[in-house]
Amino acid sequence: MADLLVHGVNDKLVQTLKKRAGANGCSAEAEHWAILAAPLMKPPRRKLAELLASIPDKGLD
């Protein structure tokens, strides 16, 4: 597993991360990982054109 180092993080942001981690009962590192993973591990959103194209053609209304 790779390491990720983030430079220049605002002190207020770090304190907020630590508070959030404490509220969730985990370490700041675990909370940081969860915050990063949540949006990155979701399947990509489909474009409206793709959704419309996937609707089966049922003939005339």
N, C-alpha and C positions, 0 to 999 in steps of 0.2 A: 504494500500500500504506500502511495506517495505522500509526502508532506506538503503542506501549503502554508506559506508564510505571508502574512498581509502586513505591509508597512504603512505607517502614517494614519492609523485608525484613531479617530477622535476619542478622547477620554470619556466623554458622555456616552458615546456609543458602546464603549467597552463596559461601562458601569450598567447600562441598560441590558446588555447581553448577560452579564453576571446575575442581575436581578431576575431576568426571565428564566435563566437556567435554574436558579434557586427555587423559583415558583414551580418549575416543572420537575424539580427533584433530580436534576442531573448536573454534570459539570459544564462549565462554559464551553469547553471543547466539544462536548456532545451536542450542546444546543447550537453551536456554530455549524456543526456538521448537518444537523437536522434542518436548519434554515437554508443552507446551501442545497441540500439534497431535494427538498420538497419541490421546488419548481423545475429542477433539472432532471428529475427522474420521471416526471409525468410524460405520458405520450404527447407528441406534438399536436397542437390544435389544428383541426382541419379548416381549410378556407371555405368560405360560403359557397364559392363556385363548385368545389368538390362535393359539398353536402347536397347542393341542388342537383348536381349531375348523378348522384347516387339514388335519387328518388326514382322508383320504377315508373315507367310510362304506362298509365292505365287507360289510355285513349282519351276521347273528348269528354268534357264535363257536361 
